[in-house]
Amino acid sequence: MRASCEVILLLLALSAAGCGQKAATETTTRPAPVVGKVSPEPEADDVVVPKLADVPFSLTDQTGEEFSSTALEGRVWMGAIFFASCPGPCFRENQAIAEILRDIDDPDFMVVSLTCDPENDTPKMLASYAERFDAKPARWKFLTGDLTLIEKVGTTLFRLPVELGVHSERGVVFDREGRLRGGYHLLQQDRVDLLKKLIREVLAEKPAGAVP
C-alpha cells in the first residue's frame, strides 16, 4: 500500500505546469517522489504506472531521421519537454540535462526531449539548438512531429502537462522495462542531483531475465 501512495504522489507532483506562453514558471520546491522498485505483479488496488509499451511513438529527431520509441526498449532514459524559442527556462532546463549526460557517461542512458512547438521547431532548428548544448544525437534526441502525438506522449507517458508552448520543467526517468520511475525539477541544482541519483540507481538494476 505504501508503494501505491508513493505512485499517487508522484503522478500528482508531475502534473504541475512549468514555463510557457499560457502558464507561469513552476515554483514548487517539492520534488516528485521516487517510485523506487516496481513490483512485476502489483496488487489490484495499485496505481497503474505509465509504461512505454502503452504509448508507442514515432517522431523526427534533430538529424531529420525518424526516431521510434522501440529504440528505447531495454535502456534507461529520461524524458523532458521544451521549445527552442522559450525565453529562458528551457535553456536552463537543457543546460541541466547536458550536465546530467556529462556526469552519467553510460551508453545505456539517453535523453528524449520533445518540443511543444513543432511547427517552428523543425529538424534544422533543433539541430542548431542542440549544438548549443553539445548534444550528441546518439544519446540526446530532440524530437519534433505531430503536436497531438507529442501531447499524448507528454500527458499519458511522462505524466507532464503539455500543449502548444506550455510544459513542465521536470525530467522524468524510465527504467529498462519502460516504466516511469520518478521525476524532479530541472531548474534547481539539488533536484538535478536527485535526478542523477535516481538515474544511477535505475541503471544499477539488473535487466529483467538477467541471471542473479
C-alpha positions in Angstrom: 0.0 0.0 0.0 2.9 2.4 0.7 4.2 1.9 -2.8 0.7 2.8 -4.1 0.7 6.1 -2.1 4.1 7.0 -3.5 3.0 6.5 -7.0 -0.1 8.6 -6.4 2.0 11.4 -5.0 4.3 11.1 -8.0 1.5 11.5 -10.5 0.1 14.4 -8.7 3.5 16.1 -8.3 4.3 15.7 -12.0 1.1 17.4 -13.1 2.2 21.0 -12.2 2.7 23.2 -15.2 6.0 24.9 -16.0 7.2 27.6 -18.4 5.1 28.5 -21.5 3.0 31.1 -23.2 0.0 30.3 -21.1 1.5 29.1 -17.8 3.8 30.6 -15.3 7.1 29.0 -14.4 6.7 26.2 -11.8 7.8 27.5 -8.4 7.3 24.5 -6.1 10.4 23.3 -4.4 9.0 19.9 -3.5 10.4 17.2 -5.9 8.3 14.5 -7.4 8.7 11.4 -5.2 10.8 8.5 -6.4 8.7 5.4 -7.1 11.6 3.0 -6.3 11.4 -0.6 -7.3 8.3 -1.6 -9.2 6.6 -4.9 -8.4 6.1 -7.0 -11.6 2.7 -8.2 -10.1 1.1 -5.1 -8.5 -1.8 -5.5 -6.1 -5.3 -4.9 -7.5 -5.6 -1.5 -5.9 -2.1 -0.3 -7.0 -2.0 2.8 -9.3 -1.0 1.8 -12.9 2.4 3.2 -13.6 2.8 4.6 -17.1 4.7 2.3 -19.5 6.4 2.9 -22.8 4.7 -0.1 -24.4 1.3 1.5 -23.8 2.2 4.8 -25.6 4.5 3.9 -28.6 5.5 6.8 -30.7 7.5 7.7 -33.8 8.8 11.3 -34.3 11.6 13.1 -36.1 14.9 13.9 -34.5 17.3 16.8 -35.0 19.1 15.0 -37.8 15.9 14.7 -39.8 15.7 10.9 -39.2 12.7 9.0 -37.9 13.0 8.0 -34.2 10.9 5.2 -32.9 10.2 4.6 -29.2 11.3 1.0 -29.9 14.9 2.3 -29.7 14.3 2.9 -26.0 13.5 -0.7 -25.2 16.0 -2.1 -22.7 17.5 1.3 -21.9 17.3 3.7 -19.0 16.1 7.1 -20.3 14.9 10.4 -19.3 12.1 12.4 -20.9 11.6 16.2 -20.9 9.6 18.8 -22.8 10.8 22.2 -24.1 10.6 24.5 -27.1 13.6 26.3 -28.8 12.1 29.8 -28.7 11.4 29.6 -24.9 12.8 32.9 -23.5 14.9 31.5 -20.7 13.7 28.5 -18.6 14.1 26.0 -21.4 17.7 27.0 -21.9 18.4 26.4 -18.2 16.5 23.1 -18.3 18.6 21.9 -21.2 21.8 23.1 -19.5 20.9 20.8 -16.6 20.3 17.9 -19.0 23.7 18.5 -20.6 25.2 18.3 -17.1 23.4 15.1 -16.4 24.7 13.5 -19.6 28.3 14.6 -18.9 28.2 13.2 -15.4 26.4 9.9 -16.4 28.5 8.8 -19.3 26.8 5.5 -19.8 25.7 4.2 -23.2 22.7 2.6 -21.6 21.3 6.0 -20.7 19.8 8.6 -23.1 17.5 11.6 -23.0 14.4 12.3 -25.2 13.4 15.9 -25.3 10.0 16.7 -27.0 9.3 20.1 -28.4 5.8 21.6 -27.7 6.2 24.0 -30.6 6.7 21.5 -33.5 5.6 23.9 -36.2 8.6 26.2 -35.6 11.0 23.6 -34.2 11.9 21.9 -37.4 14.7 19.4 -37.5 17.0 22.1 -38.9 16.1 24.4 -36.0 16.5 21.6 -33.5 20.0 20.7 -34.9 21.1 24.3 -34.4 19.6 24.4 -30.9 21.2 21.0 -29.9 24.6 22.3 -30.9 24.4 24.9 -28.1 24.5 22.0 -25.6 27.0 19.9 -27.5 24.2 17.3 -27.7 25.2 14.0 -29.4 22.2 12.5 -31.4 23.1 9.0 -30.2 22.5 10.0 -26.5 20.2 13.0 -26.7 17.2 13.2 -29.1 15.4 16.4 -29.7 12.1 15.3 -31.3 9.5 17.1 -33.3 6.4 16.0 -35.2 2.7 15.9 -34.8 1.6 18.0 -31.8 -1.3 15.8 -31.0 1.1 12.8 -30.6 3.5 14.9 -28.6 0.7 15.9 -26.2 -0.3 12.3 -25.8 3.2 11.2 -25.0 3.7 14.1 -22.6 0.5 13.8 -20.7 0.0 10.0 -20.8 3.5 8.6 -20.6 5.5 11.4 -19.0 2.6 12.5 -16.8 3.5 16.1 -17.5 1.3 18.9 -18.8 2.0 19.8 -22.4 0.3 21.8 -25.1 1.4 24.4 -27.6 4.1 26.4 -25.9 3.3 25.1 -22.5 5.1 22.5 -20.5 6.6 21.4 -17.2 10.3 21.8 -16.4 10.7 18.4 -14.9 12.8 15.5 -16.1 11.2 12.0 -15.8 13.1 8.8 -15.6 12.1 5.4 -17.1 13.7 2.0 -16.4 14.7 -0.7 -18.8 11.1 -2.1 -18.7 9.8 1.2 -19.9 8.2 2.1 -16.5 8.0 5.6 -15.2 10.2 5.7 -12.0 10.1 9.3 -10.9 11.0 12.8 -11.8 12.4 16.1 -10.5 12.6 19.8 -11.4 15.4 20.6 -13.7 15.9 24.3 -12.6 17.0 23.5 -9.1 20.5 22.0 -8.6 19.6 20.0 -5.6 16.8 18.4 -7.6 19.1 17.8 -10.5 21.4 16.0 -8.1 18.5 13.8 -7.0 17.7 13.1 -10.7 21.3 11.9 -11.1 21.0 9.7 -8.1 17.7 8.1 -9.4 19.2 7.5 -12.8 22.2 5.8 -11.3 20.0 3.6 -9.1 17.9 2.5 -12.1 21.0 1.9 -14.2 22.3 -0.4 -11.5 19.2 -2.6 -11.5 19.6 -5.9 -13.3 17.6 -6.2 -16.6 14.6 -8.4 -16.5 15.6 -12.1 -17.0 19.2 -11.5 -16.0 20.9 -14.2 -14.1 21.3 -13.1 -10.4 
